[in-house]
Amino acid sequence: MRISDESAEGLNQALDLPSGDLKNDLWMEEYLNQSNSRLEAIARKVHRGEQIDCDSRDWMLNQVDFIVESLGTDTDDLDNPLRSSLLQLILAIANLNHSSRYEIQPATEES
């Protein structure tokens, strides 16, 4: 699987998701940095009143799946600070998804 970072500034960076035992602490730290940057770019759009596009929503869902899978592995694979950072990322995704529903209100027809 490939994560593409298409932030508002037009950066096009990608991070390959390793499978199984290839994940290490340095890789996970880079994953978290890039994912948090992408999530911040999406959040800026939402706070400007833009809707989350399909690609961004799919990206968010993919991150949730990846994080849940990563946290479900043997607890010795990730140290506590990385586990905590992954949990913070999944919470940030959930909060952004929730807030986007309330910040972007569809125009109601006036009678």
C-alpha positions in Angstrom: 0.0 0.0 0.0 1.2 3.5 -0.7 0.3 6.7 1.2 0.4 9.8 -1.0 0.7 13.2 0.7 -1.1 15.8 -1.4 -1.2 18.8 1.0 -2.6 22.2 0.2 0.9 23.4 -0.8 0.9 20.8 -3.6 3.7 18.6 -2.1 3.7 15.1 -3.5 5.5 12.8 -1.1 4.8 9.2 -0.7 5.6 6.6 2.0 5.5 2.9 1.3 3.8 0.9 4.0 5.9 -2.1 4.8 4.3 -5.3 5.6 4.9 -7.5 8.6 8.2 -7.3 10.4 9.7 -4.6 8.2 8.2 -1.8 10.3 10.7 -0.3 12.7 10.8 2.7 15.0 12.4 5.0 12.5 10.0 4.1 9.8 7.0 4.6 12.1 8.3 8.0 13.2 8.6 9.1 9.6 5.1 7.6 8.9 3.7 9.6 11.8 5.4 12.8 10.7 4.0 12.5 7.2 0.6 11.4 8.3 0.3 14.3 10.8 1.4 16.8 8.1 -1.2 15.4 5.7 -3.9 15.5 8.4 -3.0 19.1 9.2 -3.4 20.0 5.5 -6.9 18.4 5.4 -7.8 20.1 8.7 -6.8 23.5 7.2 -9.2 22.9 4.3 -12.0 21.9 6.7 -11.5 25.0 8.8 -11.7 27.2 5.6 -15.1 25.7 5.1 -14.2 23.2 2.4 -15.5 19.7 2.4 -13.2 16.7 2.7 -12.8 15.3 -0.8 -13.1 11.5 -1.5 -9.3 11.0 -1.8 -8.7 12.6 1.6 -11.5 10.7 3.2 -10.2 7.4 1.7 -6.7 8.3 3.0 -8.0 8.9 6.5 -9.9 5.6 6.5 -6.7 3.8 5.2 -4.7 5.3 8.1 -7.3 4.1 10.6 -7.1 0.6 9.2 -3.3 0.7 9.2 -3.1 2.0 12.8 -5.6 -0.6 14.1 -3.6 -3.3 12.4 -0.3 -2.0 13.7 -1.6 -1.7 17.3 -3.1 -5.2 17.1 0.3 -6.8 16.5 2.5 -8.1 19.3 2.9 -5.4 21.9 6.7 -5.8 21.8 6.8 -4.6 18.2 6.2 -0.9 19.1 7.5 1.0 22.1 5.1 2.9 24.3 5.8 6.4 22.8 5.1 5.1 19.3 1.9 3.4 20.4 0.8 6.6 22.1 1.5 8.6 18.9 -0.5 6.2 16.8 -3.4 6.4 19.2 -3.1 10.2 19.1 -3.2 10.1 15.3 -6.3 7.9 15.2 -8.0 10.2 17.7 -7.0 13.3 15.6 -8.5 11.6 12.5 -11.7 10.8 14.4 -11.9 14.4 15.8 -11.4 15.9 12.3 -14.1 13.6 10.8 -16.5 14.6 13.6 -15.8 18.4 13.4 -16.0 18.4 9.6 -19.6 17.3 10.0 -20.4 20.4 12.1 -18.2 23.0 10.5 -19.6 22.4 7.0 -23.3 22.9 7.2 -25.3 22.5 3.9 -27.2 25.6 3.0 -30.8 25.3 3.9 -33.5 26.6 1.7 -35.4 29.5 3.1 -39.2 29.6 2.5 
